[in-house]
Amino acid sequence: MAPSFSDRFTADKEVYRGIKRELKIITVSTVTSFVFGVSTSVAFIKPLNEDLEHFFAFKLFQIYCSNHFTVLSFIYRSSFPLIACVMMSHLLQVVYYTQHIRFQTPPFY
């Protein structure tokens, strides 16, 4: 009897366990990097004395909009966690697609 299409592309238990193990490692590393990215961005929300030296936008706010400096700096700081999430999403998409291709191509060899 000829092998069916599903038999050709079904992973045996050893391959399945290897894939599950690698996916756990990938999941832990991506969640960890996401948490570190967001927590680092949250750490920048607190105003510091040296912010005018480190952030160009704050210097612009002080020079051109000194009356609204506090409000503009708060809005600017509150965007940091959102920016961290957006930046991490692209990284996680690349990791997902590369691993998906990696796990799907071995049946063709």
C-alpha positions, 0 to 999 in steps of 0.5 A, a space after each residue: 500500500 502506498 504511503 498517503 500524503 498525511 503520512 509523508 508530512 507527519 512528524 514522529 514522536 521524537 521530532 515532535 518532542 524536539 520541536 516542543 522543546 525548542 518552542 518552549 525555549 523560544 517562548 521563554 526567551 521572547 517573553 523575557 525579552 518583551 518583559 525586559 523591553 517594557 520594564 526598561 521603557 517604564 524606567 525612563 518615565 521617571 523624570 531625572 535632572 539630566 533628561 535635558 542632556 539625554 533627550 533631544 526632544 526635551 531640549 526642544 520642548 524647553 526652548 520652543 514651548 517652555 510654557 508647556 514643557 511639563 505636559 509635553 514631557 509627560 506625553 513624550 515619556 508616556 509613549 515609551 512603553 508603547 514604543 517598546 511594545 511596537 518595536 518588540 512586535 516586529 522582532 517577535 514576528 521575525 522570530 515566528 516566521 523564521 521558526 515556522 519556516 524552519 519547522 515546515 521545510 524539513 519534510 521537503 528534504 
